[in-house]
C-alpha cells in the first residue's frame, strides 16, 4: 500500500489541528472528522488510505470507530491515539482491528515511522497473497544436462548480476519462468519480492489495473484503492509473462515505466516512483510482431537489452530423462507413494518423442504415469502422450496407431465434450493457450479459468 491520504478524527480542536499540521508537513493529503460518527462518514466519502483517531470522543469513541470501520471498510488501517492510554485499552483496540496505538503528544517523526511501518506491512501482506497464488509447482528447479541448457543457465547467472531488462524467449512450456527465477535468485535483488503477472490471462482493462493499481471508484467494482504489481515489486523483480499479448495502449504505458520508473494508478493523479527490474517472457517472435505493426519498436528495444533464448525440448535430448526423474520424485512424494523407476523401454519411448508441448508436456506425461503404473516400475504402456482425457494411441518415434474409438456424443455430458475439445486444441497448439483460445473463439482468460478449475478438481494434470 502506498499511503497518500490520511483521515484525522478528533473532537478536540487544538489536538485535531496539531495532527492535521503534522500530517501535512509529511506530505500527505488530509481529511478531517470531528467525532466517531463524523469520522466514519468522512471515511466513506473521502476514501483515505489510513485513519488516525482519538480514543475518547462524544457520540462514538475511537474504539467504536475502529470496530465499525473494520466491519464496513475492511482493509482500511486505523491508528488509535490518546492521552489517557492503558495497556488494557491498547490491547482492546488491537483486538478490534487497530494496527497501532500511540500516546499523545505525538510528533511528526513518530507519525512518519508509523505510516512507513503500515506501508511495509501492507506490502508484505499483498506480496504473500500473490505468492500463495503463484506457488511454484514441480519443476521449479532448472534441470540442465544438455549443452544448450547449461549455456542458458550460465547466461542467466551472468545477466543476473546486471541491472538491465531481460527478455526470455522460447516456445510455450520450455521453462521461461524457471529461468526468470534463476535470474532473480542470483541477483542483488534476491532479498526483494518476485512478482509475476500473466499478460495473456487478463483483459486490457484488468491488466492495466493489475500492473499499475487503481483508486477507489476508478471503474465499476473498484470499491477501494489497490496497489498494482509494479508497486508490490518495488525493490525486487517483476516478471511479465507473455509480454507479446499486451495491447498497443498498454505498451505505451509500460514503455514509460521502463524509461522513467514512474506511473499513476488507474483513476489517480499522484505519480508513483518505483525501483523494479523487469523480466519479460514471450513465445512470439517480437521482431516479426514489430514488422507487422503489432508491437512497438521502441518497447521491443527497451525489453531486448539482455535477451535469453530457450531451445525447445526436442533439441535438448540430454535433459529429457533427468527432467523425467525429477518429476517422478516430485509426484511420488506429493501422492505419498514410493518413487517408481523407469523401465528401459519407457526411457526409450520418452527419448523418441518429439515433445511438441516441451517440458510442460513431459511433466504431464510423468504425472499421469505415476498415477497409472501398477507396480514399482513405469512401463512404456504407462506413458500416454498428448493432453486428452485418455490414451490417444500415439506411438513415440513418429508413428501413430489407430486411435481408440471415442464414446458416442449422445452418451457423454456437455462438460466432458467441452473439456476434450479444449484439451485437444491445446495439444494441437503445443500448449499455447492464447492460440487455442483464438481457434475456439473464447478469451484466453476464459480458457485459463477452466483449466485452473479442472486442475483443482483433478480432471487434468
MARDREN-236615 format. One record per residue (C-alpha): residue number from 1; residue in one letter; y, x, z. Coordinates in steps of 0.25 Angstrom, whole numbers, always signed. Layout:
// MARDREN-236615
[NUM 'A' [Y X Z]]
...
END
This chain:
// MARDREN-236615
[1 'X' [+0 +0 +0]]
[2 'X' [+14 +5 -3]]
[3 'X' [+24 -2 +7]]
[4 'X' [+37 -6 +1]]
[5 'X' [+42 -18 +9]]
[6 'X' [+41 -19 +24]]
[7 'X' [+43 -32 +31]]
[8 'X' [+50 -31 +45]]
[9 'X' [+48 -42 +55]]
[10 'X' [+56 -42 +68]]
[11 'X' [+64 -53 +75]]
[12 'X' [+74 -43 +81]]
[13 'X' [+86 -40 +72]]
[14 'X' [+88 -26 +77]]
[15 'X' [+74 -21 +77]]
[16 'X' [+72 -28 +63]]
[17 'X' [+84 -21 +57]]
[18 'X' [+79 -8 +62]]
[19 'X' [+65 -9 +56]]
[20 'X' [+72 -14 +43]]
[21 'X' [+80 -2 +42]]
[22 'X' [+69 +7 +45]]
[23 'X' [+60 +1 +34]]
[24 'X' [+72 +2 +24]]
[25 'X' [+74 +17 +28]]
[26 'X' [+60 +20 +24]]
[27 'X' [+62 +14 +10]]
[28 'X' [+54 +1 +12]]
[29 'X' [+59 -13 +8]]
[30 'X' [+61 -23 +20]]
[31 'X' [+59 -37 +22]]
[32 'X' [+62 -44 +36]]
[33 'X' [+56 -54 +45]]
[34 'X' [+63 -59 +58]]
[35 'X' [+51 -64 +65]]
[36 'X' [+36 -66 +63]]
[37 'X' [+37 -79 +55]]
[38 'X' [+48 -74 +46]]
[39 'X' [+41 -61 +44]]
[40 'X' [+29 -68 +39]]
[41 'X' [+37 -76 +29]]
[42 'X' [+44 -63 +25]]
[43 'X' [+30 -56 +23]]
[44 'X' [+26 -67 +13]]
[45 'X' [+40 -67 +6]]
[46 'X' [+42 -52 +4]]
[47 'X' [+28 -46 +3]]
[48 'X' [+30 -34 +12]]
[49 'X' [+21 -22 +12]]
[50 'X' [+22 -21 +27]]
[51 'X' [+27 -29 +39]]
[52 'X' [+33 -23 +51]]
[53 'X' [+34 -34 +62]]
[54 'X' [+40 -34 +76]]
[55 'X' [+30 -39 +87]]
[56 'X' [+38 -49 +95]]
[57 'X' [+45 -59 +87]]
[58 'X' [+48 -74 +89]]
[59 'X' [+41 -85 +81]]
[60 'X' [+30 -76 +77]]
[61 'X' [+28 -62 +83]]
[62 'X' [+23 -49 +76]]
[63 'X' [+8 -51 +79]]
[64 'X' [+8 -65 +73]]
[65 'X' [+15 -60 +61]]
[66 'X' [+4 -49 +60]]
[67 'X' [-7 -60 +61]]
[68 'X' [+0 -69 +51]]
[69 'X' [+2 -58 +40]]
[70 'X' [-12 -53 +42]]
[71 'X' [-17 -67 +39]]
[72 'X' [-7 -71 +28]]
[73 'X' [-4 -58 +21]]
[74 'X' [-16 -49 +23]]
[75 'X' [-14 -34 +20]]
[76 'X' [+1 -34 +24]]
[77 'X' [+2 -23 +35]]
[78 'X' [+10 -27 +47]]
[79 'X' [+16 -17 +58]]
[80 'X' [+20 -23 +71]]
[81 'X' [+32 -16 +79]]
[82 'X' [+36 -20 +93]]
[83 'X' [+44 -14 +105]]
[84 'X' [+34 -21 +114]]
[85 'X' [+21 -16 +110]]
[86 'X' [+8 -14 +118]]
[87 'X' [-6 -9 +114]]
[88 'X' [-11 -23 +115]]
[89 'X' [-1 -29 +105]]
[90 'X' [-3 -17 +95]]
[91 'X' [-18 -20 +95]]
[92 'X' [-16 -35 +93]]
[93 'X' [-6 -32 +81]]
[94 'X' [-16 -23 +75]]
[95 'X' [-27 -33 +77]]
[96 'X' [-19 -44 +70]]
[97 'X' [-17 -35 +58]]
[98 'X' [-5 -26 +61]]
[99 'X' [-6 -12 +55]]
[100 'X' [+3 -5 +65]]
[101 'X' [+10 -7 +78]]
[102 'X' [+23 +0 +81]]
[103 'X' [+33 +1 +93]]
[104 'X' [+48 -1 +92]]
[105 'X' [+57 +7 +89]]
[106 'X' [+50 +11 +76]]
[107 'X' [+57 +22 +68]]
[108 'X' [+57 +22 +53]]
[109 'X' [+48 +34 +53]]
[110 'X' [+37 +26 +61]]
[111 'X' [+38 +15 +51]]
[112 'X' [+36 +24 +39]]
[113 'X' [+24 +30 +46]]
[114 'X' [+18 +16 +48]]
[115 'X' [+21 +12 +34]]
[116 'X' [+15 +24 +28]]
[117 'X' [+2 +22 +36]]
[118 'X' [+1 +8 +32]]
[119 'X' [+3 +12 +17]]
[120 'X' [-8 +23 +19]]
[121 'X' [-18 +13 +26]]
[122 'X' [-16 +2 +15]]
[123 'X' [-18 +12 +4]]
[124 'X' [-31 +17 +10]]
[125 'X' [-36 +3 +12]]
[126 'X' [-33 +0 -3]]
[127 'X' [-40 +12 -7]]
[128 'X' [-52 +8 +1]]
[129 'X' [-52 -5 -6]]
[130 'X' [-53 +2 -19]]
[131 'X' [-63 +12 -15]]
[132 'X' [-72 +1 -10]]
[133 'X' [-71 -6 -23]]
[134 'X' [-73 +7 -31]]
[135 'X' [-84 +13 -23]]
[136 'X' [-92 +23 -32]]
[137 'X' [-106 +19 -35]]
[138 'X' [-117 +28 -39]]
[139 'X' [-113 +40 -47]]
[140 'X' [-100 +43 -40]]
[141 'X' [-105 +58 -41]]
[142 'X' [-103 +65 -54]]
[143 'X' [-117 +70 -60]]
[144 'X' [-114 +82 -69]]
[145 'X' [-126 +89 -74]]
[146 'X' [-122 +89 -89]]
[147 'X' [-113 +100 -94]]
[148 'X' [-103 +89 -99]]
[149 'X' [-102 +82 -86]]
[150 'X' [-102 +95 -78]]
[151 'X' [-89 +99 -86]]
[152 'X' [-83 +86 -84]]
[153 'X' [-85 +87 -69]]
[154 'X' [-79 +101 -69]]
[155 'X' [-67 +96 -77]]
[156 'X' [-65 +85 -67]]
[157 'X' [-65 +95 -56]]
[158 'X' [-54 +103 -63]]
[159 'X' [-46 +91 -66]]
[160 'X' [-47 +86 -52]]
[161 'X' [-38 +98 -47]]
[162 'X' [-27 +94 -56]]
[163 'X' [-17 +82 -55]]
[164 'X' [-17 +77 -69]]
[165 'X' [-22 +63 -74]]
[166 'X' [-37 +63 -78]]
[167 'X' [-43 +55 -90]]
[168 'X' [-58 +53 -89]]
[169 'X' [-64 +48 -102]]
[170 'X' [-79 +45 -106]]
[171 'X' [-88 +33 -109]]
[172 'X' [-90 +22 -99]]
[173 'X' [-100 +26 -88]]
[174 'X' [-98 +41 -89]]
[175 'X' [-93 +43 -75]]
[176 'X' [-78 +44 -77]]
[177 'X' [-75 +38 -64]]
[178 'X' [-84 +48 -57]]
[179 'X' [-76 +60 -64]]
[180 'X' [-63 +54 -59]]
[181 'X' [-69 +54 -44]]
[182 'X' [-73 +69 -46]]
[183 'X' [-58 +72 -50]]
[184 'X' [-53 +64 -38]]
[185 'X' [-62 +71 -28]]
[186 'X' [-59 +85 -33]]
[187 'X' [-44 +83 -34]]
[188 'X' [-34 +85 -23]]
[189 'X' [-33 +70 -22]]
[190 'X' [-46 +68 -16]]
[191 'X' [-40 +64 -3]]
[192 'X' [-33 +53 -10]]
[193 'X' [-38 +40 -16]]
[194 'X' [-46 +38 -28]]
[195 'X' [-43 +24 -34]]
[196 'X' [-49 +18 -47]]
[197 'X' [-45 +7 -56]]
[198 'X' [-53 +2 -67]]
[199 'X' [-43 -1 -78]]
[200 'X' [-53 -9 -87]]
[201 'X' [-57 -19 -76]]
[202 'X' [-43 -25 -73]]
[203 'X' [-33 -33 -82]]
[204 'X' [-20 -27 -85]]
[205 'X' [-12 -34 -74]]
[206 'X' [-23 -32 -63]]
[207 'X' [-24 -17 -67]]
[208 'X' [-9 -15 -66]]
[209 'X' [-9 -21 -52]]
[210 'X' [-21 -12 -48]]
[211 'X' [-15 +0 -53]]
[212 'X' [+0 -2 -48]]
[213 'X' [-2 -13 -38]]
[214 'X' [+7 -25 -37]]
[215 'X' [+17 -32 -28]]
[216 'X' [+15 -46 -22]]
[217 'X' [+18 -57 -32]]
[218 'X' [+17 -47 -44]]
[219 'X' [+7 -57 -50]]
[220 'X' [-1 -69 -46]]
[221 'X' [-11 -65 -35]]
[222 'X' [-2 -53 -30]]
[223 'X' [-1 -59 -16]]
[224 'X' [+2 -45 -10]]
[225 'X' [+7 -31 -15]]
[226 'X' [-4 -22 -18]]
[227 'X' [-4 -7 -22]]
[228 'X' [-11 -2 -34]]
[229 'X' [-21 +9 -36]]
[230 'X' [-10 +19 -40]]
[231 'X' [-5 +17 -26]]
[232 'X' [-19 +18 -20]]
[233 'X' [-22 +31 -27]]
[234 'X' [-9 +38 -23]]
[235 'X' [-13 +52 -19]]
[236 'X' [-26 +51 -26]]
[237 'X' [-33 +47 -39]]
[238 'X' [-33 +34 -47]]
[239 'X' [-44 +32 -57]]
[240 'X' [-40 +23 -69]]
[241 'X' [-54 +19 -75]]
[242 'X' [-54 +15 -89]]
[243 'X' [-39 +18 -92]]
[244 'X' [-41 +15 -106]]
[245 'X' [-41 +0 -103]]
[246 'X' [-27 -2 -97]]
[247 'X' [-16 -9 -105]]
[248 'X' [-4 -3 -112]]
[249 'X' [+5 -9 -101]]
[250 'X' [-3 -2 -90]]
[251 'X' [-4 +11 -98]]
[252 'X' [+11 +12 -97]]
[253 'X' [+12 +9 -82]]
[254 'X' [+0 +19 -80]]
[255 'X' [+8 +30 -88]]
[256 'X' [+20 +28 -79]]
[257 'X' [+12 +30 -67]]
[258 'X' [+5 +43 -72]]
[259 'X' [+18 +49 -76]]
[260 'X' [+28 +45 -65]]
[261 'X' [+18 +42 -54]]
[262 'X' [+25 +29 -50]]
[263 'X' [+24 +14 -53]]
[264 'X' [+27 +0 -48]]
[265 'X' [+17 -11 -43]]
[266 'X' [+16 -23 -51]]
[267 'X' [+27 -32 -48]]
[268 'X' [+34 -21 -40]]
[269 'X' [+47 -13 -42]]
[270 'X' [+44 -2 -32]]
[271 'X' [+40 +11 -38]]
[272 'X' [+27 +18 -32]]
[273 'X' [+25 +32 -34]]
[274 'X' [+10 +38 -33]]
[275 'X' [+3 +51 -34]]
[276 'X' [-10 +47 -41]]
[277 'X' [-20 +55 -50]]
[278 'X' [-25 +46 -61]]
[279 'X' [-39 +48 -67]]
[280 'X' [-41 +39 -79]]
[281 'X' [-55 +36 -86]]
[282 'X' [-58 +29 -99]]
[283 'X' [-69 +27 -109]]
[284 'X' [-60 +25 -120]]
[285 'X' [-54 +35 -130]]
[286 'X' [-40 +35 -125]]
[287 'X' [-35 +44 -136]]
[288 'X' [-40 +33 -146]]
[289 'X' [-34 +22 -138]]
[290 'X' [-21 +29 -139]]
[291 'X' [-22 +30 -154]]
[292 'X' [-26 +15 -154]]
[293 'X' [-13 +12 -146]]
[294 'X' [-21 +6 -134]]
[295 'X' [-18 +17 -125]]
[296 'X' [-4 +24 -122]]
[297 'X' [-4 +38 -127]]
[298 'X' [+5 +43 -116]]
[299 'X' [-4 +38 -106]]
[300 'X' [-16 +44 -113]]
[301 'X' [-10 +58 -112]]
[302 'X' [-6 +55 -97]]
[303 'X' [-20 +52 -94]]
[304 'X' [-26 +63 -103]]
[305 'X' [-21 +74 -94]]
[306 'X' [-35 +78 -89]]
[307 'X' [-46 +72 -97]]
[308 'X' [-61 +72 -94]]
[309 'X' [-71 +66 -103]]
[310 'X' [-85 +62 -98]]
[311 'X' [-97 +63 -108]]
[312 'X' [-106 +51 -109]]
[313 'X' [-119 +52 -102]]
[314 'X' [-127 +53 -115]]
[315 'X' [-120 +67 -117]]
[316 'X' [-124 +71 -103]]
[317 'X' [-139 +70 -102]]
[318 'X' [-140 +80 -91]]
[319 'X' [-132 +70 -82]]
[320 'X' [-142 +58 -84]]
[321 'X' [-153 +62 -75]]
[322 'X' [-144 +67 -63]]
[323 'X' [-136 +55 -64]]
[324 'X' [-149 +46 -64]]
[325 'X' [-154 +53 -52]]
[326 'X' [-140 +51 -45]]
[327 'X' [-140 +36 -48]]
[328 'X' [-155 +35 -43]]
[329 'X' [-151 +41 -30]]
[330 'X' [-139 +32 -28]]
[331 'X' [-146 +19 -32]]
[332 'X' [-159 +22 -24]]
[333 'X' [-150 +25 -11]]
[334 'X' [-142 +12 -14]]
[335 'X' [-155 +4 -14]]
[336 'X' [-161 +11 -2]]
[337 'X' [-173 +15 -11]]
[338 'X' [-180 +29 -13]]
[339 'X' [-174 +36 -25]]
[340 'X' [-183 +35 -37]]
[341 'X' [-186 +46 -46]]
[342 'X' [-184 +46 -62]]
[343 'X' [-197 +48 -70]]
[344 'X' [-197 +58 -81]]
[345 'X' [-197 +46 -91]]
[346 'X' [-185 +39 -84]]
[347 'X' [-178 +52 -85]]
[348 'X' [-181 +54 -100]]
[349 'X' [-176 +40 -102]]
[350 'X' [-163 +42 -95]]
[351 'X' [-161 +55 -103]]
[352 'X' [-164 +48 -116]]
[353 'X' [-154 +36 -114]]
[354 'X' [-140 +38 -121]]
[355 'X' [-133 +31 -109]]
[356 'X' [-122 +22 -116]]
[357 'X' [-117 +18 -102]]
[358 'X' [-117 +32 -97]]
[359 'X' [-118 +35 -82]]
[360 'X' [-116 +21 -78]]
[361 'X' [-127 +16 -87]]
[362 'X' [-136 +27 -81]]
[363 'X' [-132 +23 -67]]
[364 'X' [-136 +8 -70]]
[365 'X' [-149 +13 -76]]
[366 'X' [-153 +21 -64]]
[367 'X' [-149 +10 -54]]
[368 'X' [-157 +0 -62]]
[369 'X' [-169 +9 -62]]
[370 'X' [-168 +11 -47]]
[371 'X' [-170 -4 -45]]
[372 'X' [-181 -5 -56]]
[373 'X' [-190 +6 -53]]
[374 'X' [-203 +2 -45]]
[375 'X' [-207 +16 -40]]
[376 'X' [-202 +29 -36]]
[377 'X' [-198 +33 -50]]
[378 'X' [-189 +27 -61]]
[379 'X' [-197 +26 -74]]
[380 'X' [-192 +25 -88]]
[381 'X' [-194 +10 -87]]
[382 'X' [-185 +8 -75]]
[383 'X' [-173 +13 -84]]
[384 'X' [-166 +2 -90]]
[385 'X' [-154 +5 -100]]
[386 'X' [-143 -4 -102]]
[387 'X' [-135 -13 -93]]
[388 'X' [-143 -26 -95]]
[389 'X' [-150 -34 -84]]
[390 'X' [-163 -29 -88]]
[391 'X' [-171 -19 -97]]
[392 'X' [-165 -19 -111]]
[393 'X' [-176 -12 -118]]
[394 'X' [-169 +1 -122]]
[395 'X' [-177 +14 -122]]
[396 'X' [-170 +27 -119]]
[397 'X' [-169 +36 -131]]
[398 'X' [-162 +26 -140]]
[399 'X' [-174 +17 -144]]
[400 'X' [-174 +2 -140]]
[401 'X' [-186 -6 -137]]
[402 'X' [-186 -21 -139]]
[403 'X' [-176 -28 -129]]
[404 'X' [-182 -36 -119]]
[405 'X' [-181 -51 -123]]
[406 'X' [-169 -58 -116]]
[407 'X' [-171 -71 -108]]
[408 'X' [-166 -83 -115]]
[409 'X' [-152 -86 -112]]
[410 'X' [-156 -100 -108]]
[411 'X' [-163 -95 -96]]
[412 'X' [-152 -86 -91]]
[413 'X' [-139 -88 -83]]
[414 'X' [-126 -87 -89]]
[415 'X' [-123 -76 -79]]
[416 'X' [-135 -68 -84]]
[417 'X' [-131 -69 -98]]
[418 'X' [-117 -65 -95]]
[419 'X' [-122 -53 -87]]
[420 'X' [-131 -48 -98]]
[421 'X' [-121 -49 -109]]
[422 'X' [-111 -41 -101]]
[423 'X' [-121 -30 -97]]
[424 'X' [-126 -29 -112]]
[425 'X' [-111 -28 -117]]
[426 'X' [-109 -17 -106]]
[427 'X' [-121 -10 -111]]
[428 'X' [-116 -11 -125]]
[429 'X' [-103 -5 -122]]
[430 'X' [-109 +7 -113]]
[431 'X' [-103 +0 -100]]
[432 'X' [-89 -1 -105]]
[433 'X' [-84 -14 -98]]
[434 'X' [-71 -15 -106]]
[435 'X' [-78 -15 -119]]
[436 'X' [-89 -24 -114]]
[437 'X' [-78 -34 -109]]
[438 'X' [-71 -33 -123]]
[439 'X' [-84 -37 -130]]
[440 'X' [-87 -48 -121]]
[441 'X' [-73 -54 -121]]
[442 'X' [-71 -52 -106]]
[443 'X' [-62 -43 -98]]
[444 'X' [-66 -30 -92]]
[445 'X' [-63 -35 -78]]
[446 'X' [-72 -47 -80]]
[447 'X' [-84 -39 -84]]
[448 'X' [-81 -29 -73]]
[449 'X' [-81 -40 -63]]
[450 'X' [-94 -46 -68]]
[451 'X' [-101 -32 -67]]
[452 'X' [-96 -30 -53]]
[453 'X' [-101 -43 -49]]
[454 'X' [-115 -41 -55]]
[455 'X' [-116 -27 -48]]
[456 'X' [-113 -34 -35]]
[457 'X' [-124 -44 -38]]
[458 'X' [-133 -33 -42]]
[459 'X' [-135 -39 -56]]
[460 'X' [-131 -26 -63]]
[461 'X' [-131 -11 -60]]
END
